[in-house]
Every structure is written in structure tokens, then in C-alpha cells.
């Protein structure tokens, strides 16, 4: 039986599209057109999105600079019996966006918090990367200044899980250069314009992405998926890597084929994804294995 929504005394965290507006779920649309107030990062941006769906709502700005004063006001709104939703400019509120502090305050004040699920850039990029998805570590935006960013990357250099970062386009090359300097030429994918017409996944290694973006200026916020410390990658390869590398090299020499053509053939027989074979073949890991 469907429950009646929205309810007063509940904070609704609503996932919104990260690019393609058609990704707004029917339930999210129902909540947004029914609540008394919607707190959002940018009232103009969210107003345009809501207008696309014919939703007229009372919007309240809620961002990093005003959340300290806004949180008591939002709690007062719920106390007065009004229904309230929180959205971010794109994706799920509280994931590298305002929301964490409001959720904590609402729970402490005795209000129920529920999520209306929706798109999220980090998981969307992760599952299309070809890198291990069983265990991953989300770091969001790293420090914008070089020194603290490198310190943080050094701390993460032995992390065995797949790493996920967000980065602004004007800092992307600096981040990729630091990744190569500190972590080496690991498997990597840069995803941008996710769910949009011009969606791109650039990789498959740090150096390959660097070469691409040194030629083509980065545009739009990027999601970076980086392979963890190499011990983690090995467990996903069901073949002896030394044998596999030798087979690839032998086939390439005998048939005068490109690495791409050879990995396609090997993938057909081993069932290892071709993208993963190609990535591993070009990574620094092979310097220690052969």
C-alpha cells in the first residue's frame, strides 16, 4: 500500500537530475510539486528545473554561506507543520553539496529524514568505468591548493579501494599531474557531461587522460575514477598476469597487430573485459611483473 506523501515533520532529501532532466523520478516530481517549501542551493537554477516540469514552489536558498542561519529557520518551518524538501543543483543533497548539517540538526530535533532516491554522479561514473566496484572510497573535491592536495593524495596512495574524486574543469590537469606524480600511471577514467548528449568517459590511464585534456580543454565538472593500489586490481584478474602479458606480446609480434586488436582477441577467450586488459597492459604495474 502506497503511503501518503509528503508528511509534515519529515525532511525529504530529493535526488534531482545530474544532466538529463528526464531522470527525475515520478515520486520525486510528486514530492516537489506537493511540499510547502523547497530548500535549494541556487533558486534560479532550481527554479528553471522545476519550471520545466510545471512545478511552482516556494524556494528558499540553502548553501554553504548561509546554512548556519538558515538551518534554524528550516527547523522552525517543520515545527509549524509545513512540509519541506531539500534539493541540490544536481544529484543527491549532502554528497559534496549542502545538506549534511541540516540532516544532523533535523535528527537531533526529533524529525524524521527520508530520501527520495535519484541520480548521483559518483555511482554513475563508477559503474561505467570498468574498474572494481565492490569496494570504493569517495573523496569528493580535494583541496584546490597544490600542497594540501598532494598531502592528501600521499595519504591515499596505499588505499586499495577504487578512488572517486570530483574536480572543477580548470583544476583537472593539475589534479591529473599530481596523480601521476604521486600514484603513477594507474587505471583511470574521467567522466564528464554525465547523462547528457555529449557524455564522455576519457581514460583508460592517468597519462592517457592527461594527454587528452592537454589537447582538448576540459569543460564541465568532472568525476574521476582511479584504480586503487595495484594489489586490489590483481584480485579481479582470474589469469596469471605474467602469462597474459607474454601472450599479448607474442600475438602482437607474430601477427603485427596493434595492442587494441590483440586485447580484443584475448578478451574473447578469457572473458576479461577488453578495456581492463588494455588498461592493465599500459600501467606501471607491468614494470614490476615482467
Beta strands, then each sheet from edge to edge (+ up, - down):
strand 1: 10-14
strand 2: 37-40
strand 3: 58-61
strand 4: 84-86
strand 5: 112-116
strand 6: 136-141
strand 7: 162-167
strand 8: 187-192
strand 9: 200-205
strand 10: 222-226
sheet 1: 3+ 2+ 4+ 1+ 5+
sheet 2: 6+ 7+ 10- 8+ 9-
end
